[in-house]
Amino acid sequence: MEPWNRDMHRWVYVSIAIGCTVLTSVVIGVFWISASLAAQNGARPGTPGVPYANMPAIAPIGVRVDKYLDVPDSAKGPTVDPAKGYRTQKLGDGLYMITDNAIQSVFMTYEDGVVVVDAPQSFASRIPAAIAEVTDKPITHLIYSHFHADHIGGARRLGGHPIIIAHTETNRLLARDKDPDRPLATVTFDRDYRLSVGSQVLELSYHGTGHSPGNIFIYAPKQRTLVVIDVIFPGWMPWRRLALAQDVPGLFEQVKEIGKWDFDTFVGGHVARSGTRADVTMQLAFMDDLKAAAQTALKNNTPGEGLNPADRGNPWAFFDHYIDRVAVGCVNELTPKWSSRLAAYDVYIWDQCYAMEQSLRID
């Protein structure tokens, strides 16, 4: 048997992952017994051992499942025409969202041109066509929400020479990365910036790191629309590890801040639809429950408990053994309430529990 990188639960619990067949459970059970016997018979270090107690039915990281949970209808958006590769949704007077139902961008028309917010790698080349369906005016401005390539890596493909606006931290990081597909902004700001073009206005503001340095709020007051990328995922579980947030406490504060704004429509930059205030409320409720579940699991597990005595001199193994058991408790606590409420809950719940316990221990 090949050596495995983690404890036995990384593999055996595919047998009880949601949607697995009885036959699969039987087959995996045989391997479980074999692995346990191998451990008892002095198998070489690194082979699977007895799984942790009370393992969740949700397959852990590294386990392949035959079928993920179905996406709830409430999380779905209108379909995308495959021939076009995108769809456009009007958000208000001259304001539109363009999406391929996985990532999102925004553009706003005014008397003399168009302002674009983000140029995603996946469909930036289609943004001019989407704009042409609405107006023949040129793209005059491009706003970077933050520096990540998935959202602005298609900037060059918009064509022309738009004025690029970004936070100073975004420009600092872009200068470091030296990516020709993400040209430096020509206008930067530290706290607030008001873009007034013709009869249209966008208010840009910075509220700390959260997801990443330089990630800004973009507000269209006339259209009552708020754009904050990679923070809220309407109807969905956030991307893994709280969307790779660089400041988890800061992320919590930003979600609370978003809830205070006066908006009807929310654009989060990902998933299949735009959002509402109810989506923001739901994500904050999930995050609060996640924090509470991780806190409880940290208190209810003792570091080193059940660890092979021969591994006590290995601090990495000592804490890995503890952190894995904390994640087990966290996942078990959240699953009954949230598995049917957030799309892709089963995909990233282990990631979220690992990220949350890590933040609670060291932030």
C-alpha positions as CSV (number, residue, x, y, z in Angstrom):
1,M,0.0,0.0,0.0
2,E,1.3,3.4,-0.8
3,P,2.1,5.8,2.1
4,W,-0.5,8.4,2.7
5,N,0.0,11.9,3.9
6,R,-2.7,12.1,6.5
7,D,-4.6,10.0,9.0
8,M,-7.0,7.3,7.8
9,H,-10.0,9.5,7.7
10,R,-8.6,11.3,4.7
11,W,-9.5,8.2,2.7
12,V,-11.9,6.0,4.4
13,Y,-14.7,8.5,4.9
14,V,-15.4,8.6,1.2
15,S,-17.5,5.6,2.2
16,I,-19.9,7.8,4.0
17,A,-19.6,11.0,1.9
18,I,-23.0,12.3,0.9
19,G,-24.3,10.5,-2.2
20,C,-22.0,7.5,-2.1
21,T,-23.6,4.1,-2.9
22,V,-23.8,1.2,-0.5
23,L,-21.4,-0.8,-2.7
24,T,-18.8,2.0,-2.3
25,S,-19.3,1.9,1.4
26,V,-18.7,-1.8,1.6
27,V,-15.5,-1.6,-0.6
28,I,-14.1,1.3,1.4
29,G,-14.9,-0.5,4.6
30,V,-12.7,-3.4,3.5
31,F,-9.8,-1.0,3.0
32,W,-10.5,0.6,6.4
33,I,-10.2,-2.8,8.1
34,S,-7.1,-3.6,6.1
35,A,-5.5,-0.3,7.0
36,S,-6.3,-0.7,10.7
37,L,-4.8,-4.2,10.7
38,A,-1.7,-2.8,8.9
39,A,-1.3,-0.2,11.6
40,Q,-1.6,-2.8,14.4
41,N,0.9,-5.1,12.7
42,G,3.6,-2.5,12.7
43,A,3.2,-1.1,9.2
44,R,5.8,1.5,8.1
45,P,5.2,5.1,9.4
46,G,2.8,7.1,7.3
47,T,0.3,4.4,6.5
48,P,-3.3,4.9,7.6
49,G,-4.4,4.3,11.1
50,V,-7.6,4.2,13.0
51,P,-9.8,7.2,12.0
52,Y,-10.7,10.0,14.4
53,A,-13.8,9.5,16.5
54,N,-17.1,10.9,15.2
55,M,-15.9,11.6,11.7
56,P,-18.4,13.7,9.7
57,A,-20.2,12.3,6.7
58,I,-18.8,15.2,4.6
59,A,-15.7,14.0,2.9
60,P,-12.5,15.6,4.2
61,I,-9.9,17.4,2.1
62,G,-8.1,15.1,-0.3
63,V,-10.9,12.7,-0.6
64,R,-12.5,12.3,-4.0
65,V,-16.3,12.0,-3.9
66,D,-18.5,10.6,-6.7
67,K,-21.1,13.4,-6.4
68,Y,-21.2,16.7,-4.6
69,L,-24.4,18.1,-3.0
70,D,-26.8,19.6,-5.5
71,V,-26.8,23.3,-5.9
72,P,-30.0,24.7,-4.4
73,D,-32.2,26.6,-6.7
74,S,-31.9,29.7,-4.5
75,A,-28.2,29.9,-5.4
76,K,-28.6,29.7,-9.1
77,G,-28.7,32.5,-11.6
78,P,-30.1,32.8,-15.1
79,T,-28.4,30.6,-17.7
80,V,-25.6,31.8,-19.9
81,D,-25.9,31.5,-23.7
82,P,-23.0,29.1,-24.6
83,A,-22.5,30.9,-27.9
84,K,-21.8,34.2,-26.1
85,G,-20.1,32.9,-23.0
86,Y,-21.6,35.6,-20.8
87,R,-24.8,37.2,-19.8
88,T,-25.6,40.8,-18.9
89,Q,-27.9,42.0,-16.1
90,K,-29.1,45.5,-15.8
91,L,-28.7,46.8,-12.2
92,G,-30.0,50.3,-12.6
93,D,-29.7,53.5,-14.7
94,G,-26.7,52.7,-17.0
95,L,-25.3,50.1,-14.6
96,Y,-24.8,46.5,-15.7
97,M,-23.3,43.3,-14.4
98,I,-21.6,40.9,-16.8
99,T,-20.9,37.3,-15.8
100,D,-20.2,33.8,-17.0
101,N,-22.0,32.6,-13.9
102,A,-18.7,31.9,-12.1
103,I,-17.0,35.4,-12.0
104,Q,-18.5,38.9,-12.4
105,S,-17.6,42.3,-13.6
106,V,-19.6,45.6,-13.8
107,F,-19.8,48.4,-16.3
108,M,-21.5,51.8,-16.2
109,T,-22.4,53.9,-19.2
110,Y,-22.5,57.7,-19.2
111,E,-22.8,60.4,-21.8
112,D,-19.3,60.2,-23.2
113,G,-18.1,56.7,-22.4
114,V,-18.1,53.6,-20.2
115,V,-16.5,52.8,-16.8
116,V,-15.6,49.2,-16.3
117,V,-15.1,47.6,-12.9
118,D,-12.6,44.7,-13.2
119,A,-11.6,42.7,-16.2
120,P,-11.6,39.0,-15.3
121,Q,-9.2,36.7,-17.1
122,S,-12.0,34.3,-18.1
123,F,-14.1,36.8,-20.2
124,A,-12.4,40.2,-20.4
125,S,-12.2,39.8,-24.2
126,R,-16.0,39.6,-24.3
127,I,-16.6,42.7,-22.3
128,P,-16.4,45.1,-25.3
129,A,-19.1,43.0,-27.0
130,A,-21.3,43.1,-24.0
131,I,-20.9,46.9,-23.9
132,A,-21.6,47.2,-27.6
133,E,-25.1,45.7,-26.9
134,V,-25.8,48.8,-24.9
135,T,-23.8,51.6,-26.3
136,D,-21.2,52.5,-28.9
137,K,-19.3,54.7,-26.5
138,P,-15.6,53.8,-25.7
139,I,-14.2,52.5,-22.4
140,T,-12.8,55.6,-20.7
141,H,-12.1,54.2,-17.2
142,L,-11.2,50.9,-15.6
143,I,-11.5,50.4,-11.8
144,Y,-9.5,47.6,-10.1
145,S,-11.3,46.2,-7.2
146,H,-8.0,44.7,-6.0
147,F,-4.8,43.2,-7.4
148,H,-5.8,39.5,-7.9
149,A,-5.3,38.3,-11.4
150,D,-8.5,36.4,-11.7
151,H,-10.4,39.7,-11.5
152,I,-8.1,42.1,-13.4
153,G,-5.8,39.8,-15.4
154,G,-7.7,40.6,-18.6
155,A,-7.2,44.4,-18.5
156,R,-5.1,44.5,-21.6
157,R,-7.8,42.7,-23.6
158,L,-10.3,45.6,-23.1
159,G,-8.3,47.6,-25.7
160,G,-7.9,51.4,-25.8
161,H,-6.1,53.4,-23.1
162,P,-8.6,53.8,-20.3
163,I,-7.7,55.7,-17.1
164,I,-7.1,53.0,-14.5
165,I,-8.1,53.7,-10.9
166,A,-7.0,51.6,-7.9
167,H,-6.1,51.8,-4.2
168,T,-2.5,52.6,-3.5
169,E,-1.9,49.2,-2.0
170,T,-3.2,47.6,-5.2
171,N,-0.6,49.6,-7.2
172,R,2.2,48.7,-4.8
173,L,1.4,45.0,-5.2
174,L,1.1,45.3,-9.0
175,A,4.5,47.0,-9.2
176,R,5.9,44.1,-7.2
177,D,4.4,41.5,-9.5
178,K,5.4,43.1,-12.8
179,D,2.6,41.4,-14.7
180,P,2.1,42.9,-18.2
181,D,-1.5,41.7,-18.2
182,R,-2.2,43.9,-15.1
183,P,-0.9,47.4,-15.9
184,L,-0.4,49.8,-13.1
185,A,-3.2,52.2,-12.2
186,T,-2.8,55.8,-13.4
187,V,-4.9,57.2,-10.5
188,T,-4.6,56.0,-6.9
189,F,-6.2,56.9,-3.6
190,D,-5.8,56.0,0.1
191,R,-9.2,56.2,1.7
192,D,-11.9,57.6,-0.6
193,Y,-12.3,58.6,-4.2
194,R,-15.3,59.9,-6.0
195,L,-15.5,59.2,-9.7
196,S,-18.0,61.6,-11.3
197,V,-18.5,61.3,-15.1
198,G,-21.3,63.0,-16.8
199,S,-24.5,62.3,-14.8
200,Q,-23.0,59.1,-13.2
201,V,-21.2,58.7,-9.9
202,L,-19.2,55.9,-8.3
203,E,-17.9,56.2,-4.7
204,L,-14.8,54.2,-3.9
205,S,-13.6,53.6,-0.4
206,Y,-11.1,51.4,1.5
207,H,-12.0,49.6,4.7
208,G,-8.8,47.6,5.5
209,T,-7.3,44.4,4.4
210,G,-9.9,41.7,4.9
211,H,-9.7,39.6,1.8
212,S,-6.5,41.4,0.5
213,P,-4.7,44.7,0.8
214,G,-6.2,47.3,-1.4
215,N,-9.6,45.6,-1.8
216,I,-12.1,48.4,-2.1
217,F,-15.9,49.1,-1.8
218,I,-17.5,50.5,-5.0
219,Y,-20.8,52.1,-4.5
220,A,-23.3,53.4,-7.1
221,P,-25.6,55.6,-5.0
222,K,-28.1,56.4,-7.8
223,Q,-28.5,52.7,-8.6
224,R,-28.3,51.6,-4.9
225,T,-25.7,49.0,-5.8
226,L,-22.7,48.0,-3.8
227,V,-19.7,46.1,-5.3
228,V,-17.3,44.4,-2.9
229,I,-15.3,41.6,-4.5
230,D,-14.4,38.2,-2.8
231,V,-16.1,39.0,0.5
232,I,-19.8,37.9,0.1
233,F,-20.8,35.0,-2.1
234,P,-24.6,35.2,-2.5
235,G,-26.3,31.9,-1.7
236,W,-23.0,30.0,-1.6
237,M,-20.3,28.8,0.7
238,P,-17.3,31.2,0.5
239,W,-14.4,30.1,-1.5
240,R,-11.9,27.9,0.4
241,R,-10.2,29.2,3.5
242,L,-12.7,32.1,3.8
243,A,-11.8,33.1,0.3
244,L,-8.1,33.1,1.2
245,A,-8.7,36.1,3.5
246,Q,-5.4,37.6,4.5
247,D,-7.0,39.2,7.7
248,V,-9.8,37.0,9.1
249,P,-10.9,39.3,11.9
250,G,-10.8,42.2,9.3
251,L,-13.0,40.1,7.0
252,F,-15.6,39.7,9.8
253,E,-15.6,43.5,10.3
254,Q,-16.0,44.1,6.6
255,V,-19.0,41.9,6.3
256,K,-20.6,43.8,9.3
257,E,-19.7,47.0,7.5
258,I,-21.3,45.9,4.3
259,G,-24.5,45.3,6.2
260,K,-24.7,49.0,7.3
261,W,-24.6,50.3,3.7
262,D,-27.7,51.5,1.9
263,F,-28.1,49.2,-1.1
264,D,-30.6,47.0,-2.8
265,T,-28.3,45.1,-5.1
266,F,-24.9,43.6,-4.1
267,V,-22.2,42.3,-6.5
268,G,-19.7,40.0,-5.0
269,G,-17.5,39.1,-8.0
270,H,-18.3,35.4,-8.0
271,V,-21.1,32.8,-8.3
272,A,-24.1,32.8,-10.6
273,R,-26.2,35.7,-9.4
274,S,-26.2,39.1,-7.8
275,G,-27.0,39.4,-4.2
276,T,-29.3,41.1,-1.7
277,R,-29.2,42.4,1.9
278,A,-30.5,39.0,2.9
279,D,-27.5,37.3,1.4
280,V,-25.2,39.5,3.4
281,T,-27.1,38.7,6.6
282,M,-27.0,35.0,5.8
283,Q,-23.2,35.0,5.3
284,L,-22.6,36.8,8.5
285,A,-24.8,34.3,10.3
286,F,-22.8,31.5,8.9
287,M,-19.5,33.1,9.8
288,D,-20.6,33.7,13.3
289,D,-21.7,30.1,13.6
290,L,-18.3,29.0,12.1
291,K,-16.4,31.0,14.7
292,A,-18.5,29.6,17.6
293,A,-18.1,26.0,16.4
294,A,-14.4,26.4,16.0
295,Q,-14.1,28.0,19.5
296,T,-16.1,25.1,21.0
297,A,-14.0,22.5,19.2
298,L,-10.7,24.1,20.4
299,K,-11.9,23.9,24.0
300,N,-13.2,20.4,23.7
301,N,-10.0,18.8,22.3
302,T,-6.8,18.4,24.2
303,P,-3.5,18.8,22.3
304,G,-1.7,15.4,22.1
305,E,-4.6,13.3,23.2
306,G,-4.5,10.0,21.4
307,L,-1.2,10.8,19.7
308,N,1.3,8.0,19.3
309,P,3.9,8.6,22.1
310,A,6.7,8.2,19.6
311,D,5.4,11.3,17.8
312,R,5.4,13.6,20.8
313,G,8.8,15.0,19.9
314,N,7.5,16.1,16.5
315,P,5.7,19.4,17.0
316,W,4.3,19.5,13.5
317,A,2.6,16.1,14.0
318,F,1.5,17.1,17.6
319,F,-0.4,20.1,16.3
320,D,-1.6,18.5,13.1
321,H,-3.2,15.8,15.2
322,Y,-4.9,18.4,17.4
323,I,-6.0,20.7,14.5
324,D,-7.6,17.8,12.6
325,R,-9.7,16.8,15.6
326,V,-10.8,20.4,16.0
327,A,-11.9,20.5,12.4
328,V,-13.9,17.3,12.9
329,G,-15.8,18.9,15.8
330,C,-16.3,22.1,13.8
331,V,-17.7,20.3,10.7
332,N,-20.0,18.2,12.8
333,E,-21.4,21.2,14.6
334,L,-22.2,23.2,11.5
335,T,-23.5,20.5,9.1
336,P,-27.1,20.0,10.4
337,K,-27.9,23.7,10.0
338,W,-25.9,24.8,7.0
339,S,-25.4,21.9,4.6
340,S,-28.8,22.5,2.9
341,R,-28.6,26.3,3.0
342,L,-25.4,27.2,1.3
343,A,-24.4,25.9,-2.2
344,A,-21.2,23.9,-2.2
345,Y,-21.2,23.6,1.6
346,D,-19.7,20.2,1.3
347,V,-16.9,21.4,-1.0
348,Y,-15.3,23.9,1.4
349,I,-16.6,23.3,4.9
350,W,-13.4,21.6,6.0
351,D,-11.3,24.5,4.6
352,Q,-13.4,27.0,6.5
353,C,-13.0,25.1,9.8
354,Y,-9.3,24.9,9.3
355,A,-9.1,28.6,8.5
356,M,-11.2,29.6,11.4
357,E,-9.4,27.6,14.1
358,Q,-6.1,28.9,12.8
359,S,-7.3,32.5,13.1
360,L,-8.7,31.9,16.6
361,R,-5.4,30.5,17.8
362,I,-3.0,33.0,16.3
363,D,-4.7,36.3,15.1
